[in-house]
Amino acid sequence: MAVFRWQGVSPRGETLQGEMEAATKDAVLVRLRAQRIRPITSKIKEKGKGLDRELTIPGFGESIKTRDVVIFTRQLATMIDAGLPIVQCLDILAQQSEKKKFRQVIGQIKDEVEAGSTFTDALKKHGKIFDDLYVNMVAAGEVGGILDTILHRLSGYMEKAMKLIAKIKGAMIYPITIITVAVGVTAVLLIYVIPVFSELFSSFGQALPAPTQFVINLSNFTVAYFPYMLGAAIAAGIAIRQAYQTEQGRLAIDNLLLQVPVFGDLIRKSSVARFSRTLSTLVSSGVPILDALIITARTAGNKVVERTILETRVSISQGKTIAEPLTQSKVFPPMVCQMIAVGEATGALDAMLQKIADFYEDEVDNVVNNLTALMEPMVIVFLGVVIGGLVISMYLPIFKLGSVIQ
């Protein structure tokens, strides 16, 4: 649907202007007249054509982030809870949105609802912004007449999911940054600094200490083969990325990540927290368990966990409980499987999953804090051994020369 810039005159004689989404220019005229605005036909032009075209650079445009969707969901829930019609709510939110792209999306959803579509069907047309979990929960809310409650629950879920992801990313940034800097400094020393010392030491005419000779040999190797090493690293990165795009490759890499000490435990606990939170939210919102498991699998974030959830769904369709296949998979901790079994037996599965999610989100917090505390001394030791070792090995011949002169 095109966007038109318009100008018109209000009943009081004031000049008004704005933007409107419509199929044609005639549709804009009709809508303005319906609002008792006398349009200035010559001033109604389609946006993005001729001199009105907006120049955009690929990769530098606005992106709609999860935080934008969370704010939209929370505000929409509050407005609906206050008794406002959904079309009016969407119209207000479209005007308030700071991002032009999201403003257009909300406007399109409003037009779809105004034309007779359900809110769920309108959201489905924007699958890149509103995922399956979002759409299915909204559908359950519309059918049950509790859309405001579902939207409040959905925004709460999304906020907690954002915090979980932010904590994991925060735990990774520090060590990755320090290791990158350390590797960069080491490369500079080996390629540019040590060769200068090597030329100086060659004039001594004496055998160098073993550590010094080892560092010089390592420097010569790095200088000679650095382009090949860099090319091999880039090729390996591309190969891993390509493998991760395939079903089997992603399964193998995700399985390997679960086996990594410390980080594997963090990934496992975050996956369990996400699984429990998502499934609890969907089940408590009235989404059928088989549909809920499909959505939960897609949002698992790990292919091994995803496959386990899908196998669980197959077992449930054959009459088994959720806890049985989860226990057999060995992916989920025994405590989680036992708590789910108790929840199924007592008819309080959603509440039990909520408790599991709370517990494992706290566990993720503890792992992240412990990991950060553990990485600081490890990084310091690494820098001291590598950088300090290179510097000391280069000064050993100078110390030896000084003792000979004395």
Secondary structure, 3 states (H helix, E strand, C coil): CEEEEEEEECCCCCEEEEEEEECCHHHHHHHHHHCCCEECHHHCEECCCHHHCCCCCCCCCCCCCHHHHHHHHHHHHHHHHCCCCHHHHHHHHHHHCCCHHHHHHHHHHHHHHHCCCCHHHHHHCCCCCCCHHHHHHHHHHHHHCCHHHHHHHHHHHHHHHHHHHHHHHHHHHHHHHHHHHHHHHHHHHHHHHHHHHHHHHHCCCCCCCHHHHHHHHHHHHHHHHHHHHHHHHHHHHHHHHHHHCCHHHHHHHHHHHHHCCCHHHHHHHHHHHHHHHHHHHHHHCCCCHHHHHHHHHHCCCCHHHHHHHHHHHHHHHCCCCCHHHHHHHCCCCHHHHHHHHHHHHHCCHHHHHHHHHHHHHHHHHHHHHHHHHHHHHHHHHHHHHHHHHHHHHHHHHHHHHHHHHC
